[in-house]
Amino acid sequence: MPGSGRRHGPGRRPAVIAVDFQRHFIDAVAAPAVAATAGLLDHARRAGTPVYLVRIEFDDLADADPAWAARFDLSPLLRGAPGTELDPRIGPRHGDVVVDKRHASAFAGTDLAVRLSEEDVDTVLICGLTTSGCVRATAVDAASLGLRVEVVRECVADPRPLSGPVALSDLADRYADVIDLGEAVRMLPGGVE
């Protein structure tokens, strides 16, 4: 990935964060990222690596981020609506932690940072939808918390053909290592492709 930022590499204890792999966001553009992420999650679970599945879900539209509520129809993301269901290829599986969020970042208004700290996680492998939105917001917040951030290129997608690549380039310049799937698997304990 081109950019001026130097890579920092992984730390000693990774976790995988899969952002918004739920019915409302999955389309043909996202299908390859869903398949790649499902494979990475299988490796992570076998390795005993913590897996966090993050989704947007509102109890009431009054809970929604006001910026989103002004721009989008959020009713498909109300609790119990089909749009909130995680893709079955992603999970959840036994041992996975599901984190419900109401903002772009998986960290904003959630206990994700506390959970990662309790697991002594210092490196997050981020997958998800969309690259320029919730993935980027999660990566920036993770970096702000002092975590090593690894965004897995094949495991992210964006319906906007320009925004996704620009977001990856910016993340590589400033906040994260943008890595391929094989490298992500090798970061897991006992990881081999």
C-alpha positions as CSV (number, residue, x, y, z in Angstrom):
1,M,0.0,0.0,0.0
2,P,1.6,3.3,-1.0
3,G,2.0,5.9,1.6
4,S,4.5,7.8,3.7
5,G,3.6,6.1,7.0
6,R,6.0,3.5,8.2
7,R,4.5,0.1,9.3
8,H,4.4,-0.6,13.0
9,G,3.7,-4.3,12.7
10,P,1.7,-6.4,15.2
11,G,2.2,-6.6,18.9
12,R,2.0,-9.7,21.0
13,R,-1.8,-10.3,21.5
14,P,-4.2,-9.8,18.6
15,A,-7.9,-9.8,18.4
16,V,-10.2,-9.6,15.3
17,I,-12.9,-6.9,15.1
18,A,-15.5,-7.5,12.4
19,V,-17.6,-4.4,11.8
20,D,-21.2,-4.3,10.5
21,F,-21.3,-7.6,8.6
22,Q,-25.1,-7.5,8.9
23,R,-27.8,-8.0,6.4
24,H,-28.6,-4.3,5.8
25,F,-25.1,-3.6,4.5
26,I,-24.2,-6.8,2.6
27,D,-24.5,-6.6,-1.2
28,A,-22.6,-7.8,-4.2
29,V,-19.7,-5.4,-3.5
30,A,-19.4,-6.7,0.0
31,A,-19.6,-10.4,-0.9
32,P,-15.8,-11.0,-1.3
33,A,-15.1,-9.3,2.0
34,V,-17.7,-11.4,3.8
35,A,-16.1,-14.6,2.4
36,A,-12.5,-13.5,3.3
37,T,-13.6,-12.4,6.7
38,A,-15.4,-15.7,7.4
39,G,-12.1,-17.5,6.6
40,L,-10.1,-15.2,8.8
41,L,-12.5,-15.7,11.7
42,D,-12.3,-19.5,11.4
43,H,-8.5,-19.2,11.7
44,A,-8.9,-16.8,14.7
45,R,-11.3,-19.1,16.5
46,R,-9.1,-22.1,16.1
47,A,-6.1,-20.1,17.4
48,G,-8.1,-19.0,20.5
49,T,-7.8,-15.3,19.3
50,P,-10.6,-13.1,20.7
51,V,-13.3,-12.3,18.1
52,Y,-15.6,-9.2,18.4
53,L,-18.5,-8.9,16.0
54,V,-19.8,-5.3,15.9
55,R,-23.2,-4.3,14.6
56,I,-25.4,-1.2,14.4
57,E,-28.6,-1.7,16.3
58,F,-31.0,0.8,17.8
59,D,-33.7,0.2,20.5
60,D,-35.4,3.4,19.3
61,L,-34.5,5.8,16.5
62,A,-34.1,8.5,19.2
63,D,-30.9,6.5,20.1
64,A,-29.4,7.0,16.7
65,D,-26.5,9.3,15.9
66,P,-28.2,12.6,15.0
67,A,-25.9,13.0,11.9
68,W,-27.0,9.6,10.6
69,A,-30.7,10.2,11.4
70,A,-30.7,13.3,9.4
71,R,-29.2,11.5,6.3
72,F,-30.5,8.0,6.3
73,D,-33.5,5.8,6.9
74,L,-32.4,3.9,10.0
75,S,-35.5,1.9,10.5
76,P,-33.9,-1.3,9.1
77,L,-31.5,-1.1,12.0
78,L,-34.0,-1.2,14.8
79,R,-33.6,-4.0,17.2
80,G,-35.2,-7.2,15.9
81,A,-35.3,-5.9,12.2
82,P,-33.8,-8.3,9.7
83,G,-31.2,-5.7,8.8
84,T,-29.5,-6.1,12.1
85,E,-28.9,-9.8,11.8
86,L,-25.2,-10.8,11.3
87,D,-24.4,-12.7,8.2
88,P,-24.4,-16.4,9.2
89,R,-21.0,-16.9,7.6
90,I,-19.6,-14.4,10.0
91,G,-21.2,-15.6,13.2
92,P,-21.7,-15.4,16.0
93,R,-20.0,-18.7,17.1
94,H,-19.3,-19.9,20.6
95,G,-16.9,-17.5,22.4
96,D,-17.5,-14.6,20.1
97,V,-18.4,-11.3,21.7
98,V,-21.2,-9.3,20.0
99,V,-20.9,-5.5,20.5
100,D,-23.9,-3.3,19.6
101,K,-23.0,0.3,18.6
102,R,-24.9,3.4,17.7
103,H,-22.1,5.5,16.1
104,A,-19.6,4.9,13.3
105,S,-16.8,3.7,15.5
106,A,-17.0,0.4,17.3
107,F,-15.5,2.2,20.3
108,A,-17.9,5.1,20.6
109,G,-20.4,4.5,23.4
110,T,-19.5,0.8,23.7
111,D,-17.4,-1.2,26.2
112,L,-15.1,-2.6,23.5
113,A,-12.0,-0.8,24.7
114,V,-12.5,-2.2,28.2
115,R,-13.1,-5.7,26.8
116,L,-9.9,-5.5,24.8
117,S,-7.9,-4.3,27.8
118,E,-9.3,-7.1,30.0
119,E,-8.0,-9.6,27.3
120,D,-4.6,-7.8,27.2
121,V,-5.1,-7.2,23.5
122,D,-2.6,-4.8,22.0
123,T,-3.3,-5.4,18.3
124,V,-6.6,-5.3,16.4
125,L,-7.2,-6.9,13.0
126,I,-10.1,-4.9,11.5
127,C,-12.5,-6.2,8.9
128,G,-15.8,-4.7,7.9
129,L,-18.2,-2.5,6.1
130,T,-17.7,0.2,4.9
131,T,-14.1,1.1,4.5
132,S,-14.5,4.8,4.3
133,G,-17.1,4.9,7.1
134,C,-17.3,2.6,10.1
135,V,-14.1,0.7,9.4
136,R,-12.1,4.0,9.2
137,A,-13.7,5.4,12.3
138,T,-13.0,2.2,14.2
139,A,-9.4,2.2,13.1
140,V,-8.8,5.8,14.0
141,D,-10.3,5.3,17.5
142,A,-8.2,2.1,18.0
143,A,-5.0,4.0,17.1
144,S,-6.0,6.8,19.5
145,L,-6.3,4.2,22.2
146,G,-2.7,3.1,21.6
147,L,-3.6,-0.2,19.9
148,R,-1.6,-1.5,16.9
149,V,-4.1,-1.4,14.0
150,E,-4.0,-3.9,11.1
151,V,-6.7,-3.4,8.5
152,V,-7.1,-6.5,6.4
153,R,-7.5,-5.4,2.7
154,E,-9.5,-8.3,1.4
155,C,-11.8,-8.2,4.5
156,V,-13.2,-4.6,3.9
157,A,-15.5,-3.2,1.3
158,D,-17.1,0.1,0.3
159,P,-19.9,0.7,-2.2
160,R,-18.2,4.0,-3.2
161,P,-15.5,3.1,-5.8
162,L,-13.3,6.1,-4.9
163,S,-13.9,6.4,-1.1
164,G,-12.7,2.9,-0.2
165,P,-9.3,3.0,-1.8
166,V,-8.7,6.6,-0.6
167,A,-9.7,5.6,3.0
168,L,-7.2,2.6,2.9
169,S,-4.4,4.9,1.6
170,D,-5.1,7.4,4.3
171,L,-5.2,4.8,7.0
172,A,-1.9,3.4,5.8
173,D,-0.4,6.9,5.9
174,R,-1.6,7.8,9.4
175,Y,-3.1,5.2,11.6
176,A,-2.8,1.5,10.5
177,D,-0.9,-1.1,8.6
178,V,-3.0,-2.2,5.6
179,I,-2.2,-5.9,5.2
180,D,-3.3,-8.8,3.1
181,L,-5.3,-11.8,4.3
182,G,-2.3,-14.1,4.4
183,E,-0.3,-11.7,6.6
184,A,-3.3,-11.4,8.9
185,V,-3.5,-15.2,9.3
186,R,0.2,-15.4,10.1
187,M,-0.3,-12.9,12.9
188,L,-2.6,-15.3,14.7
189,P,-1.0,-17.8,17.2
190,G,0.1,-20.8,15.2
191,G,-1.1,-19.0,12.1
192,V,-0.2,-20.5,8.7
193,E,-2.1,-20.0,5.5
